[in-house]
Amino acid sequence: MWLLICAFVLAAAVGRSRLAGRAAAFLVSGASSVRQLVHFTTAALVATAFAVPATSGRAALALPVFLALARVLADRARLVVMLALLFPTVILLSAVATLIGAGAHLITVSVLWESTGEEIGFARWLLLGLPLAIASSHLAGGGGAADHDPAGRPPRRPVARCSWAPSCCCGAANPCTRCRRPWSR
């Protein structure tokens, strides 16, 4: 109970400190395609499994970041819907990364110990659960991350223009998709 309350307090602090906007800017400015945006977002959400192990707490922490992304990508409604499905999916799938990611993990360890005498600690669970969390999260995200081009060419426009990042001579994201030059400072 207290963990959930603290997670919502932390989420409110993330929203008020504009950290959510900066995280969204980091994700959007680093991605040159929808697929990259999905995989960057997935990697960031998997990493939060170690900061806030409870899934409800991670959802509360990720909500301001999703809302900031939704504002930046407001003109691309299908992408926002896909991200709305991606966030909870990755949060739930990556819970297997840590032993305290879900109450069922502790029950499983207890049942295994009582029935076989084999004990699984935090390090062994991490060794077994982290690869599964990474693989399942990225596979879940990769299925909906098509760039809407069956030939696999990069999109004609960047994922989004970020108001926190400098722009190229023609106003595109880095690297420029038209002139292929990096940002000028």
Rosetta blueprint (number, residue, H / E / L):
1 M L
2 W H
3 L H
4 L H
5 I H
6 C H
7 A H
8 F H
9 V H
10 L H
11 A H
12 A H
13 A H
14 V H
15 G H
16 R H
17 S L
18 R L
19 L H
20 A H
21 G H
22 R H
23 A H
24 A H
25 A H
26 F H
27 L H
28 V H
29 S H
30 G H
31 A L
32 S L
33 S L
34 V H
35 R H
36 Q H
37 L H
38 V H
39 H H
40 F H
41 T H
42 T H
43 A H
44 A H
45 L H
46 V H
47 A H
48 T H
49 A H
50 F H
51 A H
52 V L
53 P L
54 A L
55 T H
56 S H
57 G H
58 R H
59 A H
60 A H
61 L H
62 A H
63 L H
64 P H
65 V H
66 F H
67 L H
68 A H
69 L H
70 A H
71 R H
72 V H
73 L L
74 A L
75 D L
76 R L
77 A H
78 R H
79 L H
80 V H
81 V H
82 M H
83 L H
84 A H
85 L H
86 L H
87 F H
88 P H
89 T H
90 V H
91 I H
92 L H
93 L H
94 S H
95 A H
96 V H
97 A H
98 T L
99 L L
100 I L
101 G L
102 A L
103 G H
104 A H
105 H H
106 L H
107 I H
108 T H
109 V H
110 S H
111 V H
112 L H
113 W H
114 E H
115 S H
116 T H
117 G L
118 E L
119 E L
120 I L
121 G L
122 F H
123 A H
124 R H
125 W H
126 L H
127 L H
128 L H
129 G H
130 L H
131 P H
132 L H
133 A H
134 I H
135 A H
136 S H
137 S H
138 H H
139 L H
140 A H
141 G H
142 G H
143 G L
144 G L
145 A L
146 A L
147 D L
148 H L
149 D L
150 P L
151 A L
152 G L
153 R L
154 P L
155 P L
156 R L
157 R L
158 P L
159 V L
160 A L
161 R L
162 C L
163 S L
164 W L
165 A L
166 P L
167 S L
168 C L
169 C L
170 C L
171 G L
172 A L
173 A L
174 N L
175 P L
176 C L
177 T L
178 R L
179 C L
180 R L
181 R L
182 P L
183 W L
184 S L
185 R L
